[in-house]
Amino acid sequence: MIVLVIVLAALVVVLAAALIVRTRPPRRRAGAAGARRILVPFSGASLDPTVLRAAIRIAKAEEAVLVPAYLLVVPLEYPEESPLQKEVAVAMPLLEAVEHAALRAGVPVDARIEKGRTATHALRRLWEAEHFDRLVVPARAGGHDGFDPKELAWLLTHAPIETLVLRPSPNGDEPPAAGLGSSGRSHPVAQQVAAPGRPRQAVRA
C-alpha cells in the first residue's frame, strides 16, 4: 500500500512537471552560430529601462545575442564562491524581466549571473571566460543604479571590446518600475568609446 502511494505521488509530480513545460512559452537562449554578442552588465535593484531599450535596439540592428549579466559582489568575509542565495533571489526576477523584454522584441537572450569581489572584478571574469563583441554599460546618475565614475574609468581603460556607456538623466525622479528600473522619463546620454586602436566617438541614444 505504501509503495502504491509513493508511485502515485511520483506520477503526479511527473505529470505536473510535464504540464508546466508544455504551458511555458518557448524562449530563445542563443542566436545563430557566429552571431555577435552584446554584454549588458548591471547590479543593484534595477536596470534602467532606457538603457535596456537601447541595448535591445543595438542587438536587433546587429542581429546579435543580448547577454544581460547580473553582477553579484561577494563580501570579503565570505568565500568567493559563496552561493549568496538572497542576492540570487533578487537577481533572478530582474533577469527574467530583461529576458521577456528582449524576447518580445525578437532578440535572442543568453542571461547569466557572475560573482566577484567587486562589480568590475565580476565583469572582468566574464570577458576573460567568454567572447563578447560589444559592452553596453549603465552609468549611475540621479538615483539610478549603475556603474559609478571610478568604475566607468576603469572599464573605459581596461575593457577589451567596444564599450558604450549610457547615462540616464539625473532629472528622472520617478521611482523605478517593478523589475526594470526607472520610468521612461529618463533620457540617456551615451558615450561610445571604441576598442583599443579605434577612434573614439560620441553618440546619443
C-alpha positions as CSV (number, residue, x, y, z in Angstrom):
1,M,0.0,0.0,0.0
2,I,2.8,2.4,0.9
3,V,4.6,1.5,-2.3
4,L,1.4,2.3,-4.3
5,V,1.1,5.7,-2.6
6,I,4.7,6.6,-3.4
7,V,4.3,5.5,-7.1
8,L,1.1,7.6,-7.4
9,A,2.8,10.6,-5.8
10,A,5.7,10.3,-8.2
11,L,3.3,10.1,-11.1
12,V,1.5,13.2,-10.1
13,V,4.8,15.1,-9.8
14,V,5.9,13.9,-13.3
15,L,2.5,14.9,-14.8
16,A,2.6,18.3,-13.1
17,A,6.1,19.0,-14.4
18,A,5.1,18.0,-17.9
19,L,2.1,20.3,-17.8
20,I,4.4,23.2,-16.7
21,V,6.8,22.5,-19.5
22,R,4.0,22.4,-22.1
23,T,2.4,25.6,-21.0
24,R,5.6,27.6,-20.6
25,P,6.2,29.8,-23.7
26,P,9.4,28.8,-25.6
27,R,12.4,31.0,-25.1
28,R,15.3,31.6,-27.5
29,R,18.5,31.3,-25.5
30,A,21.0,31.6,-28.3
31,G,21.1,33.2,-31.7
32,A,22.6,31.9,-34.9
33,A,26.0,30.4,-34.9
34,G,28.6,33.1,-35.1
35,A,26.2,35.8,-34.1
36,R,27.5,38.9,-32.3
37,R,27.1,39.0,-28.5
38,I,26.3,42.2,-26.7
39,L,27.1,42.2,-22.9
40,V,24.9,44.3,-20.7
41,P,26.1,44.1,-17.1
42,F,24.2,45.5,-14.1
43,S,23.7,45.1,-10.4
44,G,21.6,46.5,-7.6
45,A,17.8,46.6,-7.6
46,S,17.1,47.7,-11.2
47,L,18.3,48.2,-14.8
48,D,17.1,51.5,-16.2
49,P,14.6,50.8,-19.0
50,T,16.1,53.3,-21.3
51,V,19.4,51.5,-21.1
52,L,17.6,48.2,-21.7
53,R,15.7,49.6,-24.7
54,A,18.9,51.0,-26.2
55,A,20.7,47.6,-25.8
56,I,17.8,45.8,-27.4
57,R,17.8,48.2,-30.3
58,I,21.5,47.7,-30.9
59,A,21.2,43.9,-30.6
60,K,18.3,43.9,-33.0
61,A,20.1,46.1,-35.6
62,E,23.2,43.9,-35.4
63,E,21.2,40.6,-35.3
64,A,23.2,39.9,-32.1
65,V,22.5,38.0,-29.0
66,L,21.8,40.1,-25.9
67,V,23.7,38.9,-22.8
68,P,22.3,40.5,-19.7
69,A,24.6,39.7,-16.8
70,Y,23.8,40.4,-13.1
71,L,26.9,41.1,-11.1
72,L,27.0,39.8,-7.6
73,V,29.5,41.3,-5.2
74,V,30.9,38.8,-2.6
75,P,31.9,40.5,0.7
76,L,35.4,39.8,1.8
77,E,34.3,37.9,4.9
78,Y,32.8,35.2,2.6
79,P,34.5,32.7,0.2
80,E,34.4,34.0,-3.3
81,E,32.3,31.1,-4.5
82,S,29.6,31.5,-1.7
83,P,26.1,30.8,-3.0
84,L,24.6,34.2,-1.9
85,Q,21.1,32.8,-2.1
86,K,19.4,36.0,-1.1
87,E,21.2,38.0,-3.8
88,V,20.4,35.4,-6.4
89,A,16.8,35.6,-5.4
90,V,16.9,39.4,-6.2
91,A,18.8,38.8,-9.5
92,M,16.5,36.2,-11.0
93,P,13.3,38.3,-11.4
94,L,15.4,41.2,-12.8
95,L,17.0,38.9,-15.4
96,E,13.6,37.4,-16.2
97,A,12.2,40.9,-16.8
98,V,15.1,41.8,-19.1
99,E,14.7,38.5,-20.9
100,H,11.0,39.0,-21.5
101,A,11.6,42.5,-22.9
102,A,14.2,41.3,-25.3
103,L,12.2,38.3,-26.5
104,R,9.2,40.4,-27.1
105,A,11.4,42.5,-29.4
106,G,12.5,39.3,-31.2
107,V,16.1,39.5,-29.8
108,P,17.7,36.2,-28.6
109,V,18.9,36.2,-25.0
110,D,21.6,34.4,-23.0
111,A,21.3,35.7,-19.4
112,R,23.7,34.9,-16.6
113,I,24.9,35.7,-13.1
114,E,28.6,36.4,-12.3
115,K,30.2,36.8,-8.9
116,G,33.3,38.8,-7.9
117,R,34.8,40.8,-5.1
118,T,33.6,44.0,-6.9
119,A,31.4,44.7,-9.9
120,T,34.4,45.3,-12.1
121,H,36.0,42.1,-10.9
122,A,32.9,40.1,-11.8
123,L,32.8,41.8,-15.2
124,R,36.4,41.1,-15.8
125,R,35.8,37.4,-15.0
126,L,33.1,37.4,-17.6
127,W,35.0,38.8,-20.5
128,E,38.0,36.6,-19.7
129,A,35.9,33.5,-19.9
130,E,33.7,34.3,-22.8
131,H,33.7,36.2,-26.1
132,F,31.7,39.4,-26.5
133,D,31.6,41.9,-29.3
134,R,30.2,45.0,-27.5
135,L,29.8,46.2,-23.9
136,V,26.7,48.3,-23.0
137,V,27.2,49.8,-19.6
138,P,24.6,51.7,-17.5
139,A,26.1,54.7,-15.6
140,R,24.9,55.7,-12.1
141,A,23.0,59.0,-12.2
142,G,20.1,60.7,-10.4
143,G,19.5,57.7,-8.1
144,H,19.5,55.2,-10.9
145,D,21.6,52.0,-10.3
146,G,24.7,51.7,-12.5
147,F,28.5,52.0,-12.5
148,D,30.0,54.9,-10.6
149,P,32.6,57.2,-12.2
150,K,35.6,55.3,-10.8
151,E,34.2,52.0,-12.1
152,L,33.5,53.6,-15.5
153,A,37.0,55.0,-15.7
154,W,38.4,51.5,-15.1
155,L,36.1,50.0,-17.7
156,L,37.0,52.5,-20.4
157,T,40.6,51.8,-19.7
158,H,40.6,48.0,-19.5
159,A,37.6,46.8,-21.5
160,P,38.9,44.6,-24.4
161,I,35.9,45.4,-26.6
162,E,33.9,48.4,-27.9
163,T,32.2,50.0,-25.0
164,L,29.0,52.1,-24.9
165,V,28.2,54.0,-21.7
166,L,24.6,55.1,-21.2
167,R,23.8,57.7,-18.5
168,P,20.2,58.2,-17.5
169,S,19.1,61.8,-17.0
170,P,19.7,62.8,-13.3
171,N,16.4,64.6,-13.6
172,G,14.4,61.4,-13.9
173,D,12.9,61.4,-10.4
174,E,10.1,58.8,-10.7
175,P,10.5,55.6,-8.7
176,P,11.7,52.5,-10.6
177,A,9.1,50.4,-12.3
178,A,8.9,46.9,-10.9
179,G,11.5,44.6,-12.4
180,L,13.0,47.1,-14.8
181,G,14.1,50.2,-13.1
182,S,13.2,53.9,-13.5
183,S,10.4,55.3,-15.6
184,G,10.7,56.2,-19.3
185,R,11.1,59.9,-18.4
186,S,14.9,59.5,-18.2
187,H,16.8,60.3,-21.3
188,P,20.2,58.5,-21.6
189,V,23.2,60.3,-22.9
190,A,25.6,57.8,-24.5
191,Q,29.3,58.0,-24.8
192,Q,30.8,55.4,-27.1
193,V,34.5,54.5,-26.6
194,A,36.0,52.3,-29.2
195,A,38.1,49.3,-28.5
196,P,41.9,49.9,-28.5
197,G,43.1,51.1,-31.8
198,R,39.8,52.6,-33.0
199,P,38.8,56.2,-32.9
200,R,36.5,57.5,-30.2
201,Q,33.1,58.9,-31.0
202,A,30.2,60.3,-29.0
203,V,26.6,59.3,-29.7
204,R,23.2,60.0,-28.3
205,A,20.7,57.2,-27.6
